[in-house]
């Protein structure tokens, strides 16, 4: 089989339009492949695109063809093997029809599945499409950063590129009407008088000549009024206006205690990497606070959050208390949209779980726009899940999800942050 490699330069992105048209046409198939591919990626594999596979049957194009028209009578022969009500055995499956398991053959042909490479930007656009932070409000007027340019009427001075032609012509017409209205009225009266004298049978030559001269003088005065003057010019005026900005902070709380084995931590890290990519790609002004905890909680940077090997016992309330402290010190709920996501295996010191429920219901949720708790375990739910169930019944903007394996990460993520997922805060 010959392989063809196109090494022509793509000058000025000539094929970009065709590429975007292809992605739009087979968007559902590509998106399905992207969702399947996200579960196969490693924790650190976030800076590349993806090779996705589309089955051959999904690439078929619709065609028009003529059907069997008219009325036809057919007589079909009977059979000597079956009677009405008999069950027919399913025919044996044939091998060699496409990809899959089967024995080798020396005949037959077909086509493989279509493999399509997408860039990192295209991959992330498809991955985070139709996702948003719930209950996000524009609640902060930031006079130092975000301004928008708005139309602010018209002015008599400006640069030529901002001239409003229609407004200038309207001013020109109004000026010419104002300056010549009395002359045009006099001109009309003189023309009517001249017409009466010309229709009169008597001789009025001297008077007619005087009227003609006076009419011509008025026409010359009217003609001297310029069609457009600098006084008529009007320029579009623009002004900068401060706009409300959606300032948000996301608290990422991860349990790194000894009960969290390496596979569970890997799932938690995958979830938070998805969350980090979604936040930084979708929102411009957003802070991400990373908190790791075992018996003690610690605010860390991105590198330490994902790659530190520190571990210990489990006291989940330490992370919630640190989150409350950071909110009190740096993030005023009247100015910031506060969000939180907590990932744990649910294993917590039994006496600490009721304290977690109190902190969540009395301190965190009244200040937050949305909080999500993700429990990663294949065992039955522990005391922390049971305590949080009572919180979920009380607050509509508190969500709980259960992840059992890697395949559950992306569906749970989409369920938590899908659009129109506005909860009662």
C-alpha positions in Angstrom: 0.0 0.0 0.0 1.5 3.4 -1.0 1.6 6.3 1.5 1.3 9.8 0.2 2.7 12.7 2.2 1.6 16.2 1.3 4.6 18.5 1.9 3.1 21.6 0.2 3.2 24.8 2.2 -0.1 25.8 3.5 0.2 29.5 2.6 -2.1 31.8 4.4 -4.0 28.9 5.9 -5.8 28.1 2.6 -7.1 24.7 3.9 -8.3 26.0 7.2 -11.8 26.6 5.9 -12.0 23.1 4.5 -10.7 21.7 7.8 -13.3 23.7 9.8 -16.1 22.6 7.5 -15.0 18.9 7.9 -15.1 19.3 11.7 -18.5 20.9 11.6 -19.9 18.2 9.3 -18.7 15.3 11.4 -18.8 17.1 14.8 -20.8 14.4 16.6 -18.5 11.6 15.5 -15.4 13.6 16.3 -16.7 14.7 19.7 -17.5 11.1 20.5 -14.0 10.0 19.7 -12.6 12.9 21.7 -14.6 11.8 24.8 -13.2 8.3 24.4 -9.7 9.6 23.9 -9.7 11.6 27.1 -9.7 8.5 29.3 -6.6 7.1 27.6 -4.4 10.2 28.3 -1.8 10.3 30.9 -1.8 12.8 33.8 1.0 15.0 32.2 -0.2 14.6 28.6 -2.0 18.0 28.2 0.1 19.9 25.7 -0.7 18.0 22.5 -3.5 17.3 20.1 -5.1 13.9 19.5 -5.5 11.3 16.7 -9.2 10.4 16.6 -10.8 7.6 14.6 -14.0 7.8 12.6 -15.6 4.7 11.3 -16.1 4.4 7.5 -19.9 4.2 7.8 -20.0 7.6 9.5 -18.3 9.2 6.5 -20.9 8.2 4.0 -22.5 11.1 2.1 -26.3 11.4 1.5 -27.3 10.9 -2.1 -30.5 11.3 -4.2 -31.7 8.4 -6.3 -34.8 7.4 -8.0 -37.0 4.9 -6.3 -39.2 2.1 -7.7 -42.3 3.9 -9.0 -45.5 2.6 -10.4 -47.6 -0.4 -9.6 -46.1 -3.8 -10.1 -47.6 -7.2 -9.5 -45.2 -10.0 -8.6 -45.8 -13.7 -8.0 -43.2 -15.2 -5.7 -42.6 -18.9 -5.6 -43.2 -20.8 -2.4 -40.7 -23.0 -0.5 -40.5 -26.5 0.6 -38.5 -25.9 3.8 -40.5 -23.6 6.1 -44.0 -23.1 7.2 -45.7 -20.1 8.8 -44.4 -19.7 12.4 -41.1 -21.5 11.9 -38.0 -19.8 13.5 -35.1 -19.3 11.1 -31.6 -19.7 12.4 -29.3 -16.6 12.3 -26.8 -16.9 9.4 -23.2 -17.5 10.4 -21.0 -14.4 10.8 -18.6 -13.8 7.9 -15.0 -12.8 8.5 -12.9 -10.4 6.6 -15.5 -7.6 6.5 -13.5 -5.0 8.4 -11.6 -4.5 11.7 -12.0 -7.1 14.4 -11.1 -10.7 15.2 -11.1 -13.3 12.4 -9.1 -15.8 10.5 -6.7 -14.8 7.7 -8.1 -15.1 4.2 -6.6 -15.0 0.7 -9.5 -13.0 -0.8 -11.7 -10.0 -0.2 -11.0 -6.3 0.3 -12.3 -3.4 2.3 -11.3 0.0 3.9 -9.9 0.8 7.3 -11.3 3.3 9.7 -10.5 7.0 9.0 -7.9 8.5 11.3 -8.0 12.3 11.7 -5.5 14.4 13.7 -6.7 17.5 15.5 -4.6 20.2 17.1 -4.5 21.0 20.8 -6.8 24.0 20.4 -9.4 22.0 18.4 -9.1 19.2 21.0 -9.8 21.4 23.9 -12.6 23.3 22.1 -14.5 20.1 21.5 -13.7 18.8 25.0 -15.1 21.8 26.9 -17.9 22.8 24.5 -21.2 23.5 26.3 -19.5 23.7 29.7 -19.6 26.7 32.1 -19.3 27.6 35.8 -22.8 27.5 37.3 -24.4 30.6 38.9 -21.6 32.9 37.7 -22.5 36.6 38.3 -20.9 39.8 37.0 -20.5 41.4 40.3 -17.3 43.4 40.3 -16.7 46.8 38.6 -13.0 46.7 37.8 -11.9 50.2 36.7 -8.3 49.2 36.1 -8.7 46.3 33.6 -11.8 45.8 31.7 -13.2 48.6 29.5 -15.4 48.4 26.5 -15.7 51.0 23.8 -19.3 52.2 23.3 -20.9 54.7 20.9 -21.4 58.1 22.6 -23.4 60.2 20.1 -21.8 62.5 17.6 -19.3 65.4 17.8 -18.3 68.2 15.4 -14.6 67.2 15.5 -12.8 64.0 14.8 -10.6 62.0 12.4 -11.8 61.4 8.8 -12.3 57.7 9.4 -15.1 58.4 11.9 -17.2 60.7 9.6 -20.8 59.7 9.6 -21.9 60.4 6.0 -25.6 60.1 6.6 -25.6 62.4 9.6 -23.4 64.9 7.8 -25.7 65.0 4.8 -28.7 65.5 7.0 -27.0 68.5 8.6 -26.1 69.8 5.1 -29.7 69.5 4.0 -31.0 71.2 7.1 -28.5 74.1 6.8 -29.3 74.7 3.1 -33.1 74.7 3.8 -32.6 77.2 6.7 -30.4 79.5 4.6 -32.5 79.5 1.4 -36.0 79.0 2.6 -36.9 82.8 2.5 -35.2 83.2 -0.9 -37.0 80.2 -2.3 -40.3 81.6 -1.1 -39.6 84.9 -2.7 -38.5 83.2 -5.9 -41.7 81.2 -6.1 -43.8 84.4 -5.7 -41.8 86.2 -8.4 -42.1 83.3 -10.8 -45.9 83.2 -10.3 -46.1 86.9 -10.9 -44.0 86.6 -14.0 -46.2 83.9 -15.3 -49.3 86.0 -14.8 -47.7 89.0 -16.7 -46.6 86.7 -19.6 -50.2 85.4 -19.9 -51.7 88.9 -19.8 -52.7 90.3 -23.3 -51.4 93.7 -22.4 -47.8 94.7 -22.9 -45.7 94.5 -19.7 -42.2 94.3 -21.3 -40.4 96.6 -18.8 -41.9 95.0 -15.7 -41.2 91.5 -17.1 -37.6 92.3 -17.7 -37.3 93.6 -14.1 -38.8 90.4 -12.7 -36.5 88.2 -14.8 -33.5 90.2 -13.5 -34.7 89.9 -9.9 -35.4 86.1 -10.3 -31.9 85.6 -11.7 -30.4 87.4 -8.8 -32.3 85.2 -6.3 -31.2 82.0 -8.1 -27.6 83.2 -8.1 -27.8 83.8 -4.3 -29.3 80.3 -3.8 -26.7 78.7 -5.9 -23.9 80.3 -3.9 -24.9 78.4 -0.8 -22.4 75.4 -0.6 -23.7 71.9 -0.9 -21.7 70.8 2.2 -19.7 72.8 4.7 -17.3 72.0 7.5 -20.0 73.1 9.9 -22.1 70.1 8.6 -19.6 67.4 9.3 -20.5 65.0 12.1 -18.1 62.4 13.5 -19.0 59.3 15.4 -18.0 59.7 19.0 -16.7 56.8 21.1 -16.1 56.6 24.9 -14.6 53.9 27.2 -17.0 52.5 29.7 -16.1 50.3 32.7 -18.0 47.0 32.6 -18.7 44.5 35.3 -16.2 41.6 35.2 -16.8 38.0 36.2 -14.1 37.6 38.9 -14.0 34.0 40.1 -11.9 31.8 42.3 -11.8 28.0 42.3 -10.6 26.1 45.3 -9.3 22.6 44.5 -9.2 20.4 47.6 -7.5 17.0 47.2 -7.1 14.2 49.7 -3.5 12.8 49.7 -3.8 10.6 52.8 -2.5 7.1 53.0 -5.9 5.6 52.2 -5.6 7.2 48.7 -3.6 4.6 46.7 -1.8 5.6 43.5 -4.6 4.7 41.2 -7.1 6.8 43.2 -4.7 9.8 43.2 -4.2 9.4 39.5 -8.0 9.6 38.9 -8.2 12.7 41.2 -5.3 14.4 39.3 -6.9 13.6 36.0 -10.1 15.3 37.2 -8.3 18.4 38.4 -6.2 18.7 35.2 -9.5 18.7 33.2 -10.8 21.4 35.6 -7.7 23.5 35.3 -7.7 23.4 31.5 -11.4 24.2 31.4 -11.0 27.2 33.8 -7.9 28.7 32.3 -9.2 28.3 28.7 -12.7 29.6 29.3 -12.3 32.4 31.8 -9.8 35.3 31.7 -10.0 36.6 35.3 -10.0 33.5 37.5 -7.8 32.4 40.4 -7.1 28.8 41.2 -6.2 27.9 44.8 -4.7 24.4 45.3 -5.0 22.8 48.8 -3.6 19.3 49.6 -4.5 17.7 52.9 -4.0 14.6 55.1 -4.1 15.4 58.8 -3.0 18.9 58.0 -3.9 21.1 55.0 -1.5 23.2 53.0 -1.9 25.7 50.2 0.5 24.7 47.4 1.3 25.7 43.8 0.3 23.8 40.7 3.6 21.8 40.5 3.4 20.6 44.1 -0.3 19.9 43.9 0.1 17.4 41.1 3.5 15.9 41.8 4.2 16.0 45.5 4.6 12.6 47.3 3.6 13.8 50.8 1.0 11.6 52.6 -0.3 10.8 56.1 -3.6 10.3 58.0 -7.0 11.8 57.1 -8.7 14.8 58.6 -10.8 16.4 55.8 -11.9 19.4 57.9 -8.3 20.8 57.8 -8.8 21.5 54.1 -12.2 23.2 54.6 -10.8 25.3 57.5 -7.9 26.5 55.3 -10.3 27.3 52.5 -12.4 29.5 54.9 -9.2 31.2 56.1 -8.2 32.1 52.5 -11.6 33.4 51.7 -11.6 35.6 54.8 -8.1 36.9 54.0 -8.2 37.4 50.2 -11.6 36.9 48.6 -14.6 39.0 49.5 -17.8 37.1 48.5 -19.3 40.4 47.5 -16.6 40.9 44.9 -15.7 37.3 43.9 -17.6 34.3 42.6 -16.4 31.5 44.9 -16.3 27.9 43.7 -14.9 24.7 45.2 -14.2 21.1 44.2 -13.2 18.5 46.7 -11.9 15.0 45.7 -11.5 12.2 48.2 -11.9 8.5 48.6 -14.4 9.2 51.4 -12.3 7.6 54.1 -12.2 10.2 56.9 -11.7 10.1 60.7 -15.3 9.3 61.9 -15.4 12.1 64.5 -14.3 14.6 61.9 -17.1 14.0 59.3 -19.8 15.8 61.3 -17.4 18.8 61.7 -17.0 18.8 57.9 -20.7 19.0 57.5 -21.0 22.0 59.8 -18.2 23.8 58.1 -19.7 23.2 54.7 -23.2 24.2 55.6 -22.5 27.2 57.9 -19.3 28.7 56.5 -18.5 27.7 52.9 -21.8 27.2 51.0 -23.4 30.5 52.2 -20.5 32.3 50.6 -20.1 30.1 47.5 -21.7 30.0 44.1 -21.2 26.3 43.6 -19.4 23.4 45.3 -18.8 19.9 44.0 -17.7 16.9 46.0 -16.3 13.9 44.1 -15.8 10.6 45.8 -13.4 8.2 44.1 -13.8 4.7 45.4 -15.1 1.3 44.5 -16.1 0.5 48.0 -19.3 1.5 49.8 -19.7 5.1 50.8 -18.1 6.2 54.1 -19.2 8.6 56.8 -18.1 11.7 54.8 -20.5 10.9 52.0 -23.4 10.3 54.5 -22.8 13.6 56.2 -22.7 15.4 52.9 -26.0 13.9 51.8 -27.7 16.1 54.5 -25.9 19.1 53.1 -27.1 18.4 49.6 -30.7 18.2 50.7 -30.3 21.7 52.3 -28.4 23.5 49.6 -29.2 23.3 45.9 -25.8 24.5 44.7 -23.9 21.6 46.4 -23.3 18.7 44.0 -22.0 15.2 44.7 -20.7 12.6 42.2 -19.2 9.2 42.4 -16.2 8.0 40.3 -15.4 4.3 40.2 -12.9 4.2 37.3 -11.1 6.3 34.8 -14.0 6.0 32.3 -16.2 7.9 34.7 -14.0 11.0 34.9 -15.2 12.9 31.8 -19.0 12.0 32.1 -18.9 13.2 35.8 -17.0 16.4 34.8 -19.6 17.2 32.1 -22.4 16.6 34.5 -21.0 18.9 37.1 -20.2 21.8 34.7 -22.7 21.5 31.8 -24.4 24.6 30.6 -27.7 25.7 32.1 -26.8 23.8 35.2 -27.8 26.8 37.3 -28.4 25.7 40.9 -30.3 27.6 43.6 -27.6 29.5 45.6 
